[in-house]
């Protein structure tokens, strides 16, 4: 029994310590753990908000990149179209210049043919005229002056 009395005395002596411990735990919960949890929740909310904000910024940057790439593709297509248009225009100008040169050369060729034909006709007339005179001269030279053929020619 004495042990029980001693135990009872120990428990009774520890009651103020237990009360102090309970008060200390309650004070810790109210003074330390409550504000600490509140601060941790705020930090977690800020971190989550910052992550969401960063994701939004990344999405916006990707959208801007897509717009930029679309504009770049459109500009490249415009440049290619303008280049193609210029090449076609130069091709048409070159073809027109070649056609003009061809027309001029064809006109010169026709003029030269007409000139050659006129020269040939003139030469033919001269040759025919000269042939008649030459044949007369040959006949006079070959035939004596008093022959019947020479007299019939005259």
C-alpha positions as CSV (number, residue, x, y, z in Angstrom):
1,X,0.0,0.0,0.0
2,X,2.7,2.2,0.6
3,X,3.7,2.0,-2.9
4,X,0.2,3.1,-3.9
5,X,0.5,6.0,-1.5
6,X,3.8,6.9,-3.0
7,X,2.3,6.6,-6.4
8,X,-0.6,8.7,-5.5
9,X,1.7,11.4,-4.1
10,X,3.8,11.3,-7.3
11,X,0.7,11.7,-9.5
12,X,-0.6,14.5,-7.2
13,X,2.7,16.2,-7.4
14,X,2.8,15.9,-11.2
15,X,-0.7,17.5,-11.7
16,X,0.7,21.0,-11.8
17,X,3.3,19.8,-14.2
18,X,0.6,18.3,-16.4
19,X,-1.5,21.4,-16.2
20,X,1.6,23.5,-17.2
21,X,2.3,21.1,-20.0
22,X,-1.3,21.3,-21.3
23,X,-1.2,25.1,-21.0
24,X,2.1,25.1,-22.9
25,X,0.7,22.9,-25.7
26,X,-2.3,25.1,-25.9
27,X,-0.1,28.3,-26.0
28,X,2.1,26.6,-28.6
29,X,-0.9,25.9,-30.8
30,X,-2.3,29.4,-30.4
31,X,0.9,31.4,-30.5
32,X,3.2,29.3,-32.8
33,X,1.5,26.6,-34.7
34,X,-1.5,28.6,-35.8
35,X,0.5,31.5,-37.3
36,X,3.0,29.1,-38.7
37,X,0.3,27.1,-40.6
38,X,-1.2,30.4,-41.8
39,X,2.1,31.5,-43.1
40,X,2.7,28.1,-44.8
41,X,-0.7,28.2,-46.4
42,X,0.0,31.8,-47.7
43,X,3.4,30.7,-49.0
44,X,1.8,27.6,-50.7
45,X,-0.9,29.8,-52.3
46,X,1.7,32.3,-53.5
47,X,3.9,29.5,-54.9
48,X,0.9,27.9,-56.6
49,X,-0.2,31.3,-57.9
50,X,3.3,32.0,-59.2
51,X,3.4,28.6,-60.9
52,X,0.0,29.3,-62.5
53,X,1.2,32.8,-63.5
54,X,4.4,31.3,-65.0
55,X,2.3,28.7,-67.0
56,X,0.1,31.6,-68.2
57,X,3.2,33.5,-69.3
58,X,4.6,30.4,-71.1
59,X,1.2,29.9,-72.9
60,X,1.2,33.6,-73.9
61,X,4.8,33.3,-75.1
62,X,3.9,30.2,-77.1
63,X,0.9,32.0,-78.6
64,X,3.1,35.0,-79.5
65,X,5.7,32.7,-81.0
66,X,3.0,31.0,-83.2
67,X,1.7,34.4,-84.3
68,X,5.3,35.5,-85.1
69,X,6.0,32.3,-87.0
70,X,2.7,32.7,-89.0
71,X,3.7,36.3,-89.9
72,X,7.2,35.1,-90.8
73,X,5.7,32.4,-93.1
74,X,3.3,35.0,-94.7
75,X,6.2,37.4,-95.2
76,X,8.3,34.7,-96.8
77,X,5.4,33.7,-99.1
78,X,4.9,37.4,-100.1
79,X,8.6,37.7,-100.9
80,X,8.5,34.5,-102.9
81,X,5.4,35.7,-104.8
82,X,7.0,39.1,-105.5
83,X,10.1,37.4,-106.7
84,X,8.2,35.1,-108.9
85,X,6.2,38.1,-110.3
86,X,9.4,39.9,-111.0
87,X,10.9,36.9,-112.7
88,X,7.8,36.5,-114.9
89,X,7.9,40.2,-115.7
90,X,11.6,40.0,-116.7
91,X,10.8,36.9,-118.8
92,X,8.0,38.8,-120.6
93,X,10.3,41.8,-121.2
94,X,13.1,39.4,-122.5
95,X,10.6,37.6,-124.8
96,X,9.3,41.0,-126.1
97,X,12.9,42.2,-126.8
98,X,13.6,38.9,-128.5
99,X,10.4,39.1,-130.6
100,X,11.3,42.7,-131.6
101,X,14.8,41.7,-132.5
102,X,13.4,38.8,-134.5
103,X,10.9,41.0,-136.3
104,X,13.7,43.5,-137.1
105,X,15.9,40.8,-138.5
106,X,13.1,39.2,-140.5
107,X,12.4,42.7,-142.0
108,X,16.0,43.1,-142.9
109,X,16.1,39.6,-144.4
110,X,13.0,40.4,-146.5
111,X,14.5,43.7,-147.6
112,X,17.7,41.9,-148.5
113,X,15.8,39.3,-150.5
114,X,13.9,42.0,-152.4
115,X,17.1,43.8,-153.1
116,X,18.8,40.5,-154.2
117,X,15.9,39.7,-156.5
118,X,15.9,43.2,-157.9
119,X,19.7,42.9,-158.5
120,X,19.2,39.5,-160.1
121,X,16.5,40.8,-162.4
122,X,18.6,43.7,-163.4
123,X,21.6,41.4,-164.0
124,X,19.4,39.1,-166.0
125,X,18.3,41.9,-168.2
126,X,21.8,43.2,-168.6
127,X,23.0,39.6,-169.5
128,X,20.2,39.2,-172.0
129,X,21.0,42.5,-173.6
130,X,24.7,41.7,-173.6
131,X,23.9,38.2,-175.0
132,X,22.2,39.7,-178.0
133,X,25.1,42.1,-178.7
134,X,27.7,39.4,-178.1
135,X,26.0,36.9,-180.4
136,X,25.9,39.6,-183.1
137,X,29.6,40.3,-182.6
138,X,30.4,36.6,-182.7
139,X,28.4,36.1,-185.9
140,X,30.1,39.0,-187.6
141,X,33.4,37.7,-186.5
142,X,32.8,34.2,-187.5
143,X,30.9,34.7,-190.7
144,X,32.4,36.6,-193.6
145,X,30.8,39.9,-194.4
146,X,29.3,38.8,-197.7
147,X,27.6,35.5,-196.6
148,X,24.0,34.9,-196.9
149,X,23.5,34.1,-193.2
150,X,25.1,37.4,-192.3
151,X,22.9,39.3,-194.7
152,X,19.8,37.5,-193.5
153,X,20.6,38.5,-189.9
154,X,20.7,42.1,-190.8
